[in-house]
């Protein structure tokens, strides 16, 4: 860790949820670009790669207002990317208190800390604020969440619009990628592993998303920082795909037999929380204002394939 960051004249970006997939990608991009100083925060010990250097890590429980205020008073960040969230949709439905604390109360705490520093606050939201009847959605579409997770996110969006200083809301969709410690799976890894083990995989063809490479989402957040952009932005992939489509593309990329991929629909899956069928996001605004250029899903698979090889990862 580099304590000289406190004396640096570079703009400071504080990232919540730095141990998570998106947080890791944001920190890595900041370190590569070298234009900003990063204050990584998370609950518990730092789980970023030990070889990374040039950032500060602070343990911070975002549900604890004192924790948040203490960190913001020390670092007074110019920008805050609030990436921490409870995102397990079924767990949110069952554990509503925990979901509210981590998604709503925590964000209100981050807003209070950000107001102390007059930070530009960037909040990560979701396509699950919509009911899936008229996707893909642009930034002006009317929210109508089907599950408790989506309700907490739209409640937080509404609260954020009363923030005193610059703010931006980033809505994203089906984020996929590989964490440095391979601690999180995704549809590409799941399909690759299943087909290599000759398993039968059932994938729905009635749910539509615009899958988002984690590196692209990180880049979109930093484009908002770079341009001091405000308002609501959809940051996602640009292809409307079903899980079945994604599985077929994955199989073809890795030259695996598609015989194990079975097409089905959502009615066969008993899930605690309702899912919108057709969401996806229209990213025209992000393209025009931010210059955002996402990878295709095929390009995303190729990036993950290289990362798997570099990590010498065995499925």
N, C-alpha and C positions, 0 to 999 in steps of 0.2 A: 504494500500500500504506500502511496506517495503523499505524505502530510504536507508537502509543498503546495498541494492543490489549494490549500487555504489562503496562500499568498499569491496565487496565480491571478493574472488579469483576464484569462479566458472566461467566457460565459460558463456558468455552472448549470449542469442538468442533474436534477435529482430523479432517480428512477425507483419507483416502488415495485415490489415483486421481482427484484433483480435476479433472484435464484431461479425463476421460472423460464420457460422457453423464450417468450418475447423479451423478457428482461435481459437474458443472456445475449440475445441478438443485438439489442440496442447498445448494451455496453461494448460489445465487440466492435460494432460499427463506429462508435464514438472513439474508441482507442485507435482504430485504423485511420479515421479521418484526421484526428488530432486537432480539431477546431474548438472542442469543448472539453471541459473537465467534468468527470462523471462522479456523482455520489450515488453509489449503489446501496439500496436498502432492502431489507428482508426480515422475515421472522426467523429467528434462530441464526446459526452460524452461516458464514459465507460458503456457498457451494459452487462458486465460479472457479474456472480452471486455475490451479496454483501458479501456472506459468504466466498468467496475465498480470500486467503491472501498469501503473499510471492512473489508478482510480482509488477512491476511498470506499470502504464498506462500513456501513453502520447498521447494527441490529435495531430494528424499529417495528414495534407492534402497531399497525395502523388503526387497530380498534381501541388503542389507548391514547387519548388525547395528549396526555403529558409527554409520552414517548415522542409523539409527532412534533409537538411544540419545541421540545428540547433539541431535536435534530435540526429543525428549521432555524432556530435561533443561532445555532453554531454555524451553519453553512449558507443561509440566506440565498437559496438557489435562484437563478434567473428564470429557469424553466423547470417544470415538473412534468414528468410523464408517469401518470398513475396507471400502472399496468397490473397491479395486484388485484385479485378478485377471486371469489368462489365461483367456479365455472361448471362444476359437475351438476348438470341440470336436474338429474334425478335426486341427488343428495340435497340440492337446494329445495326441492319440493317437499322433502321429508323433514329436513332440519331448517325450518324457516327462520328460527331465531338466529342461528349461525349465519345463514345466508344474508339476513338483513344487517347483522353486525359487520360482516366482511364487505358487503357491497354498498350499503347505504351509510351506516354510521361511520365506517372507515373513510369513505369519500368526504363526508362532511368534516371529519377531522383533518383530512388532507387540505380541504378548502381553507380551513382556519389557519393551518400552518402556512399555506401559500399566501394568504392575505397578509400575514406578518411580513413576508419577504417581498410582497407585490410580484409574485412569480407569475409567469405565463403558464397556465395550467392546462394540460392535455390529458383528457380522460378517455380510456378505452371502453367502448360500448359494443353492441352486438346486433346482428340481424334478428335475434330472437325477441326483439321488441315488436316484431310484426307477426301477423297471424298466418302468413304464407298463402293468402288467397290471390294476391295480385303482384307477385314478385316478377322480375327483380325490382327493387325499390330504390328511388332516389332520395336525396336528403330531405325533401319536403313531404314525403309520404307520411300518412297518419299512422302512428303506432297503435297496436292492439295486441299485446302479448298474450300468449296462450298458457304460459307457465309462470311460476313464482320467480324464477331466475330472471326472465324477461321483465317482469313487473318491477323488480328491484333496480334493474338497469334503467328503465324509463323514468322511474322516480328520481334516480340520481341525475339523469340528464336534465330533468326539469329543475332540480336544485342548483345544478351547475350554472344554469343560465342566469342566476342571480349573483354569480361571483363578481366581485368588484373590479377585477382587473382582466387582462386578456385571457380568454379561454378558447379551447377547441375540443370538440367531441369527435372521436374517431370510431366509426362503426365498422366492424369487420365481420368476417364470415369464415367458418371452418378453417381455422389456422392449423397448418401442418408444418412439421420440421423435426429436426433432431437436436435434442439437448446434448451438451458436450459429454455428459456422463451416460447418455443413452437411457435416461431414467423415464422417458416418456415415449410411448408408441404412437403410431398414426396409421392411417388407412394404407399407406404405401408399404410400410414395414409389415403390417398385419397380413396384407394380401400376399406379399412376397414370401413371408414365412409359411403361411398356410399352404400355398401352392407347392412350395419346395418340400413340404411334409405330406403332400398328396391328400390334403384335407379338402372336404367339400365346404365351400364358402357361399352363404346366402347373402345377396346384396340387393337392396331395394332400388327400384327404378322409378319410384314416384315421389322421391324427395330431391329437390333441386337446390344446389348451392353454387356459389362462386368461390371455390377453395383458394386459400390465401397462404402463400409461402411465408413463413415467419420472418425471413430476411426482408421480404418486400414490405411487410407490415412495419418492421423496424425502420426501414428506409422512409416509408410514408410519414411516420412520426417525426423523424428528423428533418424531413422536408418542411413540415409545419414549423418546426423550430427555426430552420434556416430562413424561411420567408415571413416569420412572425405572423403566420396565418391564424385567423380566428373563425369561429363558426363550426358548422357540422360538416364533416368530410367522410365519405365512404372510401375506405382503404381495403381493397380485397383483390382477388384475381378477377379476370375479365371473361372467364368462360363459365357458362351455366351448365353444370354437370350433375349427374346423379352418382351415388356411390357405386352403382353398377358400371357406369361409364369409367369412373376412376379406377376400378378394379381391372377392367379390360385394358385400359391404357397401361397400367402397371405391369400386367402380365405380358403384354406385347413388348414393353421396354426391356424387361429382363428375359425375354424369350422363354417364357414359361407356358405350359399348356393351360388353355382356358377351360378345359373340360370340368375342372373343379368349381368353376364360377357359376352359380345358379341365380337366375333372376327371380326376384320375388317383390312383394309390396309391404308397406308398413303395417298392414293389418295383422301380420303373423307375429309381430314383436310386441310383447306386453311390457311397456315402459311406464314407469311411475308418472313421469311428466309428459304432457302433450308436446309434440313437436310440430312446428309449422311445416307444411309440405313444400311449398315453393317460395323460397326467399331469394337469396342472391342479391347483389348490390350493383347499382348503376354507378360506375366510377368516373363518369364524364367530368364532373366538377374537379375531382382530384387530378385528373389528367390535364385539364385546361389551366387550373390555377397553380397547382403545385409542380406540374411536370412529372407526375407519377407514372411510372411505366412498369407494370407487374410482369413477372415471368409467366409463360404459359404453364399449364399443368405438366406437360411433357418436359419442359425445361426444369421445372421443380423436381420431378423424379430424377432427372440427370444430376442435379445438384445434390440430392440426398444420396444417390448412388456413390458419388465421389466422397461424400462425408463418411459413409459407411466404410468405404475402402481405406480412407486415411486413418480411421479409428481402428482398423483391423477388427471390425465388429462381427461377431459370429451370431447369426440369428438362431 
